[in-house]
Amino acid sequence: MITGAEIIVKSLEEEGVEVVFGYPGGAVIPLYDKLYDSSLNHVLVRHEQAAAHAADGYARATGKTGVVIATSGPGATNLVTGIATAAMDSIPMVVFTGQVALPAIGRDSFQEADITGITLPIVKHSYLVRDVNKLAATIRAAFHLAGTGRCGPVLIDLPRDIQTTEAEFSYPQEIPFRGYRVPGEPKAAMVYQAAKTIGLSRKPVIYAGGGVIASGAAEELTELAEKAQIPVTTTLMGKGSIPEDHTLSLGMLGMHGTAYANYAISHSDLIVAIGARFDDRVTGRLDTFAPQAKVIHIDIDLAEIGKNIRAHYPLHGDVKMVLQELLKRIEVPQTGEWLERIARWKEEYPLAYQQNGDEIKPQFIVEQICELTRGEAIITTEVGQNQMWAAQYYKVMKPRCFLSSGGLGTMGYGLPAAVGAQVGCPDDLVISISGDGSFQMNMQELATIVQCQLPVKIAILN
């Protein structure tokens, strides 16, 4: 027999967790007592919001599930922005929050908050553990949910007495979920139809989003682009799907994207959308977006297909699996004239900024960082103009190297995300590109960086 707190620690070890990010408090003291005796590396942040962002950055940089611990009440509510950030960008995260003891729930107890209710719209699922005998199975289920399908945060609320009650420990390998199925291979008929449609197109564009990164499908996407000679534009979340110095790369699409990417989409006859959701920053007015284009939409989340833009050829499934099947059947279109036209647009409408005398422009700083790192550093950004300059002028060469709050647009994300990325990738160069306003929102994490001796580099664009 072991305590609930020990069950949590052993369950995390069974899941292969190496790092947790957190901030202690009364409702999680039993758990923290057991962390001391475990193999887990606990990163003590200076604010719970930063714990969530650090776990988020860790997950984006490594592809593993981030783990967060916070106490009850204000400790838990401080996580909300970080959880919402992860939810909007589909980042796998398991969040443990302390809670008052079971008999005290619903009695307005000290530091009590209904965190499962508060976070209901921003998690894939949440659990309030009422039986210590179900604790291990709950943790197994949470990790499965967070890291499969369309990834996202899962919250486990831990009453204090659950952490101290004893039970037998046995970690389940499989959890039966009623109504939850992870999409696998796509329907062969739909793949064949998509391959045929690509072969008949003359002005195709691949539109790649964060789903390509999440699925680990950057290699397959690049192979598809090269094999079919189709140019590729990405979302902010999709940067790194294809090396951005590649001749077929158009850079980022949308209101802050390159002119030639937007021209290409506007004049295309076929859009192959891969793991992207056609958000408003990309489409602008939906009724005028890519008026001549048919759409092949590949996504693991069926709810995204056709949500904003009609999908003429929907392909529901894991992006990597879909691309592997598509590559077997692809029919190569005749895109020579189309690529020549795009090359002219690149020459006529390059990214540019005006240099005034000796004044150092932010764009120049980002360009220099890119040149010095050869586009291979892990970049985190804040939100605002610094984010867009980084996206425009830092050419990312590989996936999981551009970490930014794309959906929620969270100021204060970049510095703690850099902490998580550096912890997860200790041998990599991690650079946080910030605005002066965003930096101040979580600047207390400088103390975490110093204490953990993390070699994070920071560029503040004032």
Summary of the structure (lengths in Angstrom):
residues: 462
radius of gyration: 23.0
end to end distance: 56.6
largest distance: 72.5
contacts: 1709
relative contact order: 0.13
helix: 43%
strand: 17%
